[in-house]
Amino acid sequence: MIIDFTHIIEQLPELVRSIGVTCMIWLVGTVGAVVLGFFVTLGLRFGPWWLRWLLSTYVEIIRGTPFLIQLFLLYYGGPFIGIALDPMPAGLLGVTVYGAAYFSEIFRAGFDAVPGGHVEAAQCLGLTRFQIIWRIQVPEMTMLVLPPAINMTVILLKETAVLSIITVPELTFLMQAIGSQQYAFVEAMAVLACFYWAMVSLAGRIGGFAEKRLSKYTFSHT
């Protein structure tokens, strides 16, 4: 067998477009997951019992089932309950809901790691619960959860490959099509692997830079 990347080079415009779709889904889905996960954490910590029960059930279900099955249920099972989505919105929603469950656990651990003495000091100063959350707990928690949050962001990037199963026109979907049509599976998968390796490395470097720059704001645990 001869390795030939000609078929992939000929699809360069489609390749660039698919890379853009992959990056868009990753970035928008990650931002949505962070925001939703944060509010899930707030609901779990400060909401009424019924809300805490609903949110904890959601987190357990999402973390206890594969992302692939969740996508199948959302895209193919959604119309049975009146939720009919096109591939792109379904993919974005799937990534957001999936990532939010994990980010909520990251934020929960961050809140738990905030020294109790800092909260007690804020209470002694007369700060309200809202002020304590936004002025004390959230800034400290953000510094503490940065490394695992970066790791989860990388995981979501790699999970975008699963979206090809519901025909989202991202890079994996294109590479599978090229491999099937041109019998160039090795070349297609090699390009796909290089792309994800490069993007994961870039995300890791950006995360490491952000962690290094923000480390000077880390709060004392005493």
C-alpha positions as CSV (number, residue, x, y, z in Angstrom):
1,M,0.0,0.0,0.0
2,I,1.1,3.5,-0.8
3,I,0.4,6.4,1.5
4,D,-1.1,9.2,-0.6
5,F,-2.5,12.5,0.8
6,T,-3.6,13.8,-2.6
7,H,-7.2,13.1,-1.9
8,I,-7.1,15.0,1.3
9,I,-5.3,18.0,-0.2
10,E,-7.9,18.2,-3.0
11,Q,-10.5,18.6,-0.2
12,L,-8.6,21.5,1.4
13,P,-11.6,24.0,1.3
14,E,-13.9,21.5,3.0
15,L,-11.1,20.6,5.4
16,V,-10.7,24.2,6.5
17,R,-14.5,24.5,6.9
18,S,-14.7,21.3,8.9
19,I,-11.9,22.5,11.2
20,G,-13.8,25.7,11.8
21,V,-17.0,23.8,12.7
22,T,-15.0,21.6,15.1
23,C,-13.4,24.6,16.8
24,M,-16.7,26.5,16.9
25,I,-18.6,23.6,18.6
26,W,-15.7,23.1,21.0
27,L,-15.5,26.8,22.1
28,V,-19.2,27.5,22.2
29,G,-20.0,24.2,23.9
30,T,-17.2,24.7,26.5
31,V,-18.4,28.2,27.4
32,G,-21.9,27.0,27.7
33,A,-20.8,24.0,29.8
34,V,-18.8,26.3,32.1
35,V,-21.8,28.7,32.6
36,L,-24.4,26.0,33.0
37,G,-22.1,24.0,35.3
38,F,-21.5,27.0,37.5
39,F,-25.2,27.6,38.0
40,V,-25.8,23.8,38.6
41,T,-23.2,24.1,41.4
42,L,-24.9,27.1,42.9
43,G,-28.2,25.2,42.8
44,L,-26.7,22.2,44.5
45,R,-25.2,24.3,47.2
46,F,-27.8,26.9,47.9
47,G,-31.0,25.7,46.3
48,P,-34.1,24.1,48.0
49,W,-34.1,20.3,48.5
50,W,-36.1,19.5,45.4
51,L,-33.8,21.5,43.2
52,R,-30.8,19.9,44.7
53,W,-32.4,16.5,44.1
54,L,-33.1,17.3,40.4
55,L,-29.6,18.7,39.8
56,S,-27.8,15.8,41.5
57,T,-29.9,13.3,39.5
58,Y,-28.9,15.1,36.3
59,V,-25.2,15.1,37.2
60,E,-25.3,11.4,38.1
61,I,-27.1,10.4,34.9
62,I,-24.8,12.4,32.7
63,R,-21.6,11.3,34.4
64,G,-22.8,7.7,34.5
65,T,-23.6,7.2,30.8
66,P,-21.4,7.5,27.7
67,F,-21.5,10.6,25.7
68,L,-22.3,8.6,22.5
69,I,-25.5,7.2,24.1
70,Q,-26.5,10.7,25.2
71,L,-26.2,12.0,21.7
72,F,-28.2,9.2,20.3
73,L,-31.0,9.8,22.8
74,L,-31.0,13.5,22.2
75,Y,-30.9,13.4,18.4
76,Y,-32.8,10.3,17.5
77,G,-35.0,10.0,20.6
78,G,-35.8,13.7,21.0
79,P,-38.5,13.8,18.4
80,F,-40.5,11.3,20.4
81,I,-40.9,13.9,23.2
82,G,-41.2,16.9,20.9
83,I,-37.5,17.9,20.7
84,A,-36.5,17.8,17.1
85,L,-33.1,19.3,16.5
86,D,-30.8,19.6,13.5
87,P,-27.4,18.0,13.8
88,M,-25.5,21.2,14.7
89,P,-27.8,22.4,17.5
90,A,-28.0,18.9,18.8
91,G,-24.3,18.6,18.9
92,L,-23.8,21.9,20.6
93,L,-26.5,21.1,23.2
94,G,-25.0,17.7,23.7
95,V,-21.5,19.0,24.4
96,T,-22.9,21.7,26.7
97,V,-25.1,19.4,28.8
98,Y,-22.4,16.7,29.0
99,G,-19.6,19.2,30.0
100,A,-21.8,21.0,32.5
101,A,-22.2,17.9,34.6
102,Y,-18.4,17.6,34.9
103,F,-17.7,21.3,35.4
104,S,-20.3,21.3,38.2
105,E,-18.4,18.7,40.1
106,I,-15.1,20.6,39.5
107,F,-16.7,23.8,40.8
108,R,-18.2,21.9,43.8
109,A,-14.8,20.7,44.7
110,G,-13.5,24.2,44.4
111,F,-16.1,25.6,46.7
112,D,-15.4,22.9,49.2
113,A,-11.7,23.7,49.1
114,V,-12.2,27.4,50.0
115,P,-10.9,27.8,53.6
116,G,-13.8,28.1,56.0
117,G,-12.0,30.8,57.9
118,H,-12.3,33.1,54.9
119,V,-16.0,32.7,54.9
120,E,-16.3,33.2,58.6
121,A,-14.2,36.4,58.4
122,A,-16.5,37.7,55.7
123,Q,-19.5,36.9,57.9
124,C,-17.9,38.8,60.8
125,L,-17.5,41.8,58.5
126,G,-21.2,41.8,57.8
127,L,-21.2,40.6,54.2
128,T,-24.4,39.1,52.8
129,R,-24.5,35.5,51.4
130,F,-24.4,37.0,47.9
131,Q,-21.4,39.2,48.7
132,I,-19.6,36.2,50.2
133,I,-20.2,34.1,47.2
134,W,-19.1,36.6,44.6
135,R,-16.4,38.4,46.5
136,I,-14.8,35.6,48.5
137,Q,-15.8,32.1,47.3
138,V,-16.0,32.6,43.5
139,P,-12.5,34.3,43.1
140,E,-10.8,31.7,45.4
141,M,-12.6,28.8,43.8
142,T,-11.6,30.0,40.3
143,M,-7.9,29.8,41.2
144,L,-8.3,26.4,42.8
145,V,-10.2,24.7,39.9
146,L,-8.1,26.1,37.0
147,P,-6.0,22.9,36.4
148,P,-9.0,20.4,36.4
149,A,-11.1,22.9,34.4
150,I,-8.3,23.0,31.7
151,N,-8.2,19.3,31.6
152,M,-12.0,19.1,31.2
153,T,-11.7,21.6,28.3
154,V,-9.3,19.3,26.6
155,I,-11.6,16.3,27.1
156,L,-14.5,18.2,25.5
157,L,-12.3,19.0,22.5
158,K,-11.6,15.3,21.9
159,E,-15.3,14.5,22.5
160,T,-16.3,16.6,19.5
161,A,-15.2,13.6,17.3
162,V,-18.2,11.7,18.6
163,L,-20.5,14.3,17.0
164,S,-19.8,12.7,13.6
165,I,-22.2,9.9,14.6
166,I,-25.2,12.3,14.3
167,T,-23.8,13.8,11.0
168,V,-22.5,17.0,12.4
169,P,-20.2,18.3,9.5
170,E,-17.1,18.6,11.7
171,L,-13.6,17.2,10.9
172,T,-14.1,13.6,11.9
173,F,-17.2,13.4,9.7
174,L,-15.3,14.7,6.7
175,M,-12.3,12.4,7.3
176,Q,-14.6,9.4,7.6
177,A,-16.2,10.4,4.3
178,I,-12.9,10.8,2.5
179,G,-11.7,7.4,3.9
180,S,-14.9,5.7,2.7
181,Q,-15.0,7.3,-0.7
182,Q,-11.3,7.2,-1.6
183,Y,-10.2,4.2,0.4
184,A,-7.7,6.5,2.2
185,F,-8.5,5.6,5.8
186,V,-4.9,5.6,6.9
187,E,-4.3,9.1,5.5
188,A,-7.6,10.5,6.8
189,M,-7.1,9.1,10.3
190,A,-3.5,10.3,10.4
191,V,-4.6,13.9,9.5
192,L,-7.4,13.7,12.1
193,A,-5.0,12.5,14.8
194,C,-2.5,15.2,14.0
195,F,-5.2,17.9,14.2
196,Y,-6.4,16.7,17.6
197,W,-2.9,16.3,18.9
198,A,-2.0,19.9,17.8
199,M,-5.2,21.4,19.3
200,V,-4.8,19.5,22.6
201,S,-1.2,20.7,22.8
202,L,-2.2,24.2,22.0
203,A,-5.0,24.1,24.6
204,G,-2.6,22.7,27.2
205,R,0.0,25.4,26.6
206,I,-2.6,28.2,26.8
207,G,-4.0,26.7,30.0
208,G,-0.5,26.3,31.5
209,F,0.3,30.0,30.6
210,A,-3.0,31.1,32.2
211,E,-2.3,29.0,35.3
212,K,1.2,30.4,35.6
213,R,0.0,34.0,35.2
214,L,-2.8,33.6,37.7
215,S,-0.9,31.6,40.3
216,K,0.2,34.8,42.0
217,Y,-3.4,35.4,43.0
218,T,-3.7,32.0,44.7
219,F,-5.1,32.5,48.2
220,S,-3.6,31.1,51.4
221,H,-5.3,28.1,53.0
222,T,-4.4,29.2,56.5
